[in-house]
Amino acid sequence: MPLESALVWTPVALSADLPAASVIPARLADAALAVWRAQDGTVSAVADRCPHRGMRLSHGFVRGEALSCIYHGWRYGKSGRCLAIPAHPALTPPETIRVATYRAAERDGIVWVTASQEAGAVPAHDGFLGLRSVTVAASPARLAASLGGTLDGSVIDGTIGGVTARLLLASSGEEGVLLVHLLIASGAADAGKIAASRALEGLRRQAETATITGEAA
Ligand code: FES
């Protein structure tokens, strides 16, 4: 799976990091997104730019089933359409006022987004559970080498903190920096989760140090 394509399902966040009625910034290749979860649990993804004056919608807030811009309070529904303009409470906003939307889905505790209407099934990672996400200033090959794992496209399989683990890689939006989602075997005990989470910090340091010192990947 290419890291820089907006046309494939891309893991942008862990479900646990997007509670009900919240919004977070995310990246899909070159695009800045606002990914939000309505009160009813539905996840949506939109361009991170308010059509009114360009404020980042990821700085906004969610009330019920709508995402509001922090600047002048324009409210957007799951379809991207503007639902209300507080300065003109009697006005029904024209249908043409809308923010660009992306397909969003959840599977195995991961939030996936794509710009393609043709993208097939959301990737499955059965038997794994999302634990945490970090950014790592290293290449996929360097990260795989530091883990002693196997790199296949944007997935690294290996063991971390003594736990069977899978790393899902995505673009962070910053050149040379990966967004890394750590998944661990879903049956792992709490002690294993803690060990894996700590080991991820060590892995990050190791991969970044190797990048700086130019060790062979
Ligand atoms: S910039 Fe978003 S409502 Fe004005």
Boltz pocket constraint, residues with backbone or C-beta under 6 A from the ligand:
constraints:
  - pocket:
      binder: B
      contacts: [[A, 50], [A, 51], [A, 52], [A, 53], [A, 54], [A, 55], [A, 69], [A, 70], [A, 71], [A, 72], [A, 73], [A, 74]]
      max_distance: 6.0
